[in-house]
Amino acid sequence: MSEKRFLTRSEFQVMLILWNLPNKGGFTHDILEVFEDPKPAYTTLATFLKILTKKGYVKSKKIGAMLYYVPSVTKEEYCKMVMDKAQVDYFDNDPTAFIAFILRNNTLTEEQKQAVKNLF
């Protein structure tokens, strides 16, 4: 994946909806329907989709008179990009320091702690 700009909170919210749509894509009205209240204006959502397309996170294809949007990046790919950048920028690219920080600064249940241990 080429270097992409990070998403704003609102852009990420749109991407979460796209990633979770049954067909992994949809028309603007499909996306708007899933938003919780207060829903953005149709034109605001259309602007976000245009920005996401320009940033390379979304692809669109014209079906009739409407655009159908699909993510061009998976949620896992985006999360990996964000976590990799955090590891480099804040932890001198040291995965041990990164993981230790997460473990120290998150409230994990005993079950979650055991699940983390089982990963190793």
Secondary structure, 3 states (H helix, E strand, C coil): CCCCCCCCHHHHHHHHHHHHCCCCCEEHHHHHHHCCCCCCCHHHHHHHHHHHHHHCCEEEEEECCEEEEEECCCHHHHHHHHHHHHHHHHHCCCHHHHHHHHHHCCCCCHHHHHHHHHHC
